[in-house]
């Protein structure tokens, strides 16, 4: 069976690359699932989204992805994220602390757009780590 070649990068580093059977990402248009031989597509990733890379015989690779793009062409998937973090790398205590601080900031100032983004990011980090937010 055909495989996808997947690369996940952020400005800081290469997050992950390898072969996969399926990639699932959340774009501004909705959730998209990519299988081998998928039609070419370019999508804008949402803030605070989860990226799943499914690999036969292995645990899913899960990452918190904050903005960026996903590009698909010729069985190659490129995820160019503004910020990304593998679930296995998430500091759960720090993510919970960031969530608490951002929620407190929103309660103090309902129009705090930066805090709303931080809430989404912290929740995504916790979901990627397998924790409930």
LORO-81256 format. One record per residue (C-alpha): residue number from 1; x, y, z. Coordinates in Angstrom, 2 decimals. Each point is the difference from the previous one (the first is absolute). Layout:
N
+--------+---------+---------+---------+
: midren :       x :       y :       z :
+--------+---------+---------+---------+
:    NUM :       X :       Y :       Z :
...
+--------+---------+---------+---------+
This chain:
133
+--------+---------+---------+---------+
: midren :       x :       y :       z :
+--------+---------+---------+---------+
:      1 :    0.00 :    0.00 :    0.00 :
:      2 :    1.19 :    3.52 :   -0.79 :
:      3 :    1.26 :    2.16 :    2.83 :
:      4 :    0.08 :    3.73 :    0.60 :
:      5 :    3.28 :    1.82 :    0.51 :
:      6 :   -0.66 :    2.44 :    2.82 :
:      7 :    2.01 :    2.93 :    1.29 :
:      8 :   -1.01 :    2.22 :    2.90 :
:      9 :    2.08 :    3.13 :    0.51 :
:     10 :   -0.14 :    3.27 :    1.90 :
:     11 :    2.34 :    2.99 :   -0.28 :
:     12 :    2.01 :   -1.38 :    2.94 :
:     13 :    0.55 :   -3.58 :   -1.15 :
:     14 :   -1.14 :   -3.10 :   -1.83 :
:     15 :   -2.65 :   -1.53 :    2.28 :
:     16 :   -0.32 :   -3.36 :   -1.75 :
:     17 :    0.42 :   -1.68 :   -3.37 :
:     18 :   -0.68 :   -3.49 :   -1.22 :
:     19 :   -2.52 :   -2.26 :   -1.70 :
:     20 :   -3.65 :   -0.20 :    0.95 :
:     21 :   -3.25 :   -1.61 :   -1.04 :
:     22 :   -2.20 :    3.01 :    0.78 :
:     23 :    0.26 :    3.59 :    1.21 :
:     24 :   -2.85 :    1.87 :    1.69 :
:     25 :    0.13 :    3.76 :    0.52 :
:     26 :   -2.41 :    2.78 :    0.82 :
:     27 :   -0.12 :    2.84 :   -2.49 :
:     28 :   -2.09 :    3.16 :   -0.10 :
:     29 :   -2.29 :   -1.87 :   -2.41 :
:     30 :   -0.42 :   -2.96 :    2.38 :
:     31 :    1.76 :   -3.24 :    0.83 :
:     32 :    1.80 :   -1.70 :   -2.88 :
:     33 :    1.18 :   -3.57 :   -0.29 :
:     34 :    2.79 :   -0.77 :   -2.45 :
:     35 :    0.55 :   -3.48 :   -1.42 :
:     36 :    2.45 :   -1.11 :   -2.71 :
:     37 :   -0.91 :    1.27 :   -3.48 :
:     38 :   -1.92 :    2.96 :    1.46 :
:     39 :   -0.64 :    2.85 :   -2.41 :
:     40 :    2.34 :    2.98 :    0.37 :
:     41 :   -1.19 :    2.44 :    2.65 :
:     42 :    1.25 :    2.99 :    1.95 :
:     43 :   -1.69 :    0.82 :    3.31 :
:     44 :    0.38 :    2.55 :    2.78 :
:     45 :    0.36 :   -1.62 :    3.42 :
:     46 :   -2.05 :    1.29 :    2.93 :
:     47 :    1.44 :    1.43 :    3.18 :
:     48 :    0.05 :   -2.65 :    2.71 :
:     49 :   -0.58 :   -2.98 :   -2.26 :
:     50 :    1.07 :   -3.62 :    0.30 :
:     51 :    1.93 :   -1.85 :   -2.70 :
:     52 :   -0.19 :   -3.80 :   -0.06 :
:     53 :    2.35 :   -2.16 :   -2.02 :
:     54 :   -1.20 :   -3.60 :   -0.23 :
:     55 :    2.60 :   -2.70 :   -0.58 :
:     56 :   -0.80 :   -3.69 :   -0.37 :
:     57 :    1.25 :   -2.03 :    2.93 :
:     58 :    1.04 :    3.08 :    1.99 :
:     59 :   -1.67 :    2.43 :    2.35 :
:     60 :   -1.43 :    3.11 :   -1.60 :
:     61 :    2.30 :    2.98 :   -0.01 :
:     62 :   -1.91 :    2.95 :    1.49 :
:     63 :    1.12 :    3.63 :   -0.04 :
:     64 :   -1.44 :    3.32 :    1.08 :
:     65 :    0.14 :    2.30 :   -3.02 :
:     66 :   -0.57 :    3.74 :    0.20 :
:     67 :   -0.59 :    1.60 :   -3.38 :
:     68 :    1.84 :   -0.56 :   -3.23 :
:     69 :   -0.71 :   -2.03 :   -3.11 :
:     70 :   -0.43 :   -3.55 :   -1.21 :
:     71 :    0.95 :   -0.89 :   -3.56 :
:     72 :   -0.76 :   -3.30 :   -1.76 :
:     73 :    1.37 :   -1.09 :   -3.38 :
:     74 :    1.31 :   -3.29 :   -1.43 :
:     75 :   -0.38 :   -1.99 :    3.24 :
:     76 :    1.98 :    2.65 :    1.87 :
:     77 :   -1.49 :    1.92 :    2.93 :
:     78 :    1.79 :    3.09 :    1.25 :
:     79 :   -1.17 :    1.64 :    3.21 :
:     80 :    1.53 :    3.44 :    0.42 :
:     81 :   -1.09 :    1.11 :    3.46 :
:     82 :    0.52 :    3.36 :    1.66 :
:     83 :    0.46 :   -1.93 :    3.27 :
:     84 :   -0.20 :   -3.78 :    0.53 :
:     85 :    0.75 :   -2.42 :    2.80 :
:     86 :   -0.20 :   -3.79 :    0.11 :
:     87 :   -2.33 :   -1.31 :    2.67 :
:     88 :    2.87 :   -2.01 :    1.48 :
:     89 :    1.98 :    3.23 :    0.52 :
:     90 :   -2.73 :    1.99 :    1.75 :
:     91 :    0.72 :    1.12 :    3.55 :
:     92 :   -3.49 :   -0.71 :    1.37 :
:     93 :    0.46 :    2.03 :    3.20 :
:     94 :    1.17 :    3.04 :   -1.97 :
:     95 :   -2.89 :   -0.37 :   -2.46 :
:     96 :   -2.53 :   -0.20 :    2.85 :
:     97 :    1.59 :    3.09 :    1.60 :
:     98 :   -0.16 :    1.90 :   -3.31 :
:     99 :   -3.66 :   -0.96 :   -0.39 :
:    100 :   -0.85 :    1.20 :    3.51 :
:    101 :    1.79 :    3.34 :   -0.50 :
:    102 :   -1.63 :    0.59 :   -3.40 :
:    103 :   -3.47 :   -0.81 :    1.35 :
:    104 :    0.55 :    2.39 :    2.93 :
:    105 :    1.06 :    2.72 :   -2.44 :
:    106 :   -3.18 :   -0.51 :   -2.03 :
:    107 :   -2.14 :    0.18 :    3.15 :
:    108 :    1.69 :    3.30 :    0.91 :
:    109 :   -0.29 :    1.43 :   -3.52 :
:    110 :   -2.61 :   -1.56 :   -2.30 :
:    111 :    1.56 :    1.57 :   -3.12 :
:    112 :    3.44 :   -1.55 :    0.52 :
:    113 :    0.64 :   -1.56 :   -3.44 :
:    114 :    3.56 :   -1.02 :    0.91 :
:    115 :   -1.26 :   -1.92 :    3.03 :
:    116 :   -2.63 :   -1.73 :   -2.16 :
:    117 :    2.79 :   -1.19 :   -2.32 :
:    118 :    2.02 :   -1.18 :    2.99 :
:    119 :   -3.02 :   -1.98 :    1.26 :
:    120 :   -0.26 :   -1.77 :   -3.39 :
:    121 :    3.73 :   -0.73 :   -0.04 :
:    122 :    0.05 :   -1.37 :    3.55 :
:    123 :   -3.07 :   -2.16 :   -0.66 :
:    124 :    1.57 :   -1.38 :   -3.19 :
:    125 :    3.26 :   -0.78 :    1.83 :
:    126 :   -1.94 :   -1.90 :    2.67 :
:    127 :   -2.05 :   -1.92 :   -2.60 :
:    128 :    3.19 :   -0.89 :   -1.90 :
:    129 :    1.48 :   -1.35 :    3.24 :
:    130 :   -3.11 :   -2.13 :    0.55 :
:    131 :   -1.29 :    2.17 :    2.85 :
:    132 :   -3.42 :    1.54 :    0.29 :
:    133 :    0.03 :    3.77 :    0.00 :
+--------+---------+---------+---------+
